[in-house]
Amino acid sequence: MNLEMLISAVKAEPDKLIETMKIECPAVLVNQCGRVSFDVLERESGQVRVFSSDERGVGRSRNKALSEAKGDILLFADEDIVYDKGYAERVIKEFEAHPEADGLFFNVRVCEERRTYWNEDYKRVRIWNGGRYPAYSIALRKSAVERAAAKGKELRFSELFGGGAKYSCGEDSIFIRDCLKAGLKLYRSVAEIGEEIPRPSTWFKGYDEKYFFDRGVMYHFLYGALAYPMGVRYVLIKKKLMCQTVPWRKAIKELHKGIKEGRRI
């Protein structure tokens, strides 16, 4: 069993990035940098295949990496994660210990205000609690992705959402939902694999009207007929944090507008 990382980056210097991230295994690096090229970096820990692209959008870069993947285990990664020593062996051992898992969510340390999850036990992840996980926490068995595709359920990230796309976030939540709907058995793991290094967000500009509107579009794709009540619940639970600039009633209105737009897509 071998591990391959699928790395999304923007205007990166590949050699420098690989060292900064402390990569310990083969990888596919999709670098959205305004030009089209292909390079292979030979390293002691394995080849890093670098696909330079003139396209934009994190969904597109993840899909390109997924289409080029060769490893048994595929770990999604972002350029602002620095990985712990021994993480590659840790990921493989977790999959060896849990043959029932088609995918695992690993702990990545982030600053408190950006933390959306922290796994404290090993447990099955379902549709109702899968939306909290970022893409960089996910590792999948390639065989599970291929099995889903053979059943007509090709697993790809939405190119409508995320950094560089029309709508600002949500590509990871929708991808996880699609994995679960395709029948993949996903579990959360207590294993830690790295730490996010804080940097300015490529999409988050504060809790403004666009944030709530885009959230509404995403909720339509995630929850369908339940999008509005789920959206209202989200705003009311987090209004002390999120509604300091946009009042909560206005936030709900913008979210509702987004849901309506999602229905038209």
N, C-alpha and C positions, 0 to 999 in steps of 0.2 A: 504494500500500500504506500502510495506517495502523495505528497501534498504539493499543490500548485496555487500560487497567489494570483488573483485577478485585481490589478491595481488601476484605479482611475486617477489621472493627474491632468493638470492644466499648466502649460508652458513650463514644464519641468526640465531640469538637466538630468537625464536618466542615471548616469554614473553616480552623481552626487546624491540623488534621491534614494537610490538603492542603499548607499552607505548610511544615510541619515535614518532611514526606516529600519535598518539592521535586518535586512532580508536574509533568511537562512535556508531558502529552498528555491526551486525553479519558480518562475513567474511570467505572467503576461502583463506588460505595462502598456496601457493605451494613453498616449500623451496628446491632448488636444492643444496643438501649438501652431496651427496655421499653415502647416505643410504636410505633405503625404510622403511617408517613407517607411522602410522596415529595416531594423537592425537586430543583430543577435549579440548580446553581451555574455561572454563566457566567464563564469565565476566558479570558484571552488564548490559553492553550495548548489550549483546548477545553472542552466541557461536562463537568461532573462530575455524574452522576445519583446522588442519594443516596436509598437505600431504607432507611428506619428500620424495625426489626423488633422484635417482642416475643418472638421465638423464641430458643432457645439452641443452640449447637453450631457449630463452625467448618465442618463439612461442609455444614450447611444454608446458611450464609452464602455459601460458595463456589458452591454449586449455584444459589442465587438470582442471584448475579452472572453466572454462566455462562449462565443462561437469559435474562438481559437484555442480553447482550453484542451489540455491533454491529460491532466492529472487525475488520479483516483478520487482525491478530495480537493475541492475547490474553495478557497478562502477569499472572500471579497475584501478589498482593502482600499483605504483612502490614503492620499499622500501625506496627511497630517498625523498619521499614527506611527509611533515608534514602538517596535515590538520587543518584548522581553527576551532575554537570552533563553534559548531552549523552547521557544513557543512552538516551533514546527513539530518537534517530537511530542510535545504536550498535546497538540491537536490530533496527531495520528493516534496516540495512545487512547485518547477519549473515544475516538471512533472504533478502535479495536475493542475497547471495553463495553461498547454499546452497539452491537450489531443490529439492534432493532431500529436505530436512528438513521433516517435518510439525511437528516441535517441537524446541526447543533448550533446553538447561540452561545458565544463565549463572552466573558466579561472583558471589557475594555475600560480602563479608568479615564474618566473625564471630569472637568470641573463641575462643582455642585449645581450651578445654574443650568447646565446643559445635560445633566443626567436624566435619562428617561427610563432607565432600568438598572437593576443590579441583581444578578442571580445568586440566590442563597441556598438553592437545592436543585436536584436533578428532577425535572418534571416535564411532562408533555405540554407543548405549546399549542393553543387552539386559536381559532379565528378571533375570538373575543379578547384575547390578550396578546396577540402577535403584533399589533400595530405599534407597540412601544419600542421595537427593536430597530436599530439602524442597520444599513446594509453591511457596514464593516464588522458587525458582530456575527455574521452568518458564514457557516461553512457547509457545503453540500456534497454528498456523494455524486460523482458524475453519472454513475449508473442509474441513480434515481431521476436525474434530469433527462437522461436518454429514455428511461422507461415511460416517463410522462409524455415525451415527444412521440413515442411509438403509439401512444393512445390518443394522439391528436391534440395533446395539451402542451404545446411548446411553451417553455418558461422563459419569458423575456421581460425586461424592465420597460415600463411605460416611458415613452419618449416625450410625453406631454408634461411630465413633472420633474422637479429637481433643478439643481443649479444649471443655468444655461438654457432651460426650457421655458415654455410659455407660463406654466404655473410653477410656483416656487418650491414646493416640497411635496413628498408623498410617494415618490417612485419606489422606495424601499418597502413601505407599508403595503402597497398594492402588489408588489412582487411576492411578499410573504403570504398575503391572502391567496394569490394564485397558486403558490406552492401547496398550501393546505387544501385548496379546492381540487388540486390535481391528485390528491391522495398521499402526498409526502408526509411521513411521520417526523415531526420536528420536536426537538427537546432542548431545554435550557441546561447549560452546564455551569458549574461553579468555577471552572478553570479560568484563570486570568492569562491574557496573551499580550497585552500591551497598554499603551497610554496615548491619549490624544493630546497633541501639543496645540494650545489655543492659538487661533489666528482669526482675522476678520472673516466673517461668513461670506460666501459667494452669493447667497440668496437672501439671508435674513437681514432686513433693514428696520427691524422693530415691529411692534404689534400695531401696524397701521391698517388702513382699510383693505389694501391688497392682500395682506396676510390672511385676514378673515375670509375674503372673497375666494382666494385660492384654496383655503382650507375647505370651503363649501364644495368646490369642484371635486376635490379629493374625496370628501365624505360621500358624495354621490356614487363614485366608483367603488368605494369600500363597503358602503352599507345599503345602497339602493333605497328602498322605501323607508328605511329607518334613518336616513341621512339627517333629516331635520331634527328629530328628537335627540339623536346622538350629538349633533352639533350644539344644540342648546345646552345639553348636559355639560359638554366640554367647556363652553364659555362660562357657564355659571360656576363650575367648580374652580376655574382658574381666573376668575374675573379680577381678583385682587392683584394678581401679577400682570395680567395682560391688558386690562381695561383702564389704564391710567391716562392714555391719550385718546383712545376711541372708547366712548361710553358703552357699557355692555349691551344696551338695547340696540345701538347702532352696529355693534359687532355682530349681533344675531341677524340684523337685516342684511349686512354684507355677506354673511355666511349663507343666508337664504338665497341671495342673488347668485352666489357661486353654485349652489345646488341646482338652481334652474338652468344655469349655463351648462353644467355637466350633463343634464338631461338632453341637451340639444347637440352634444358632441357625437 
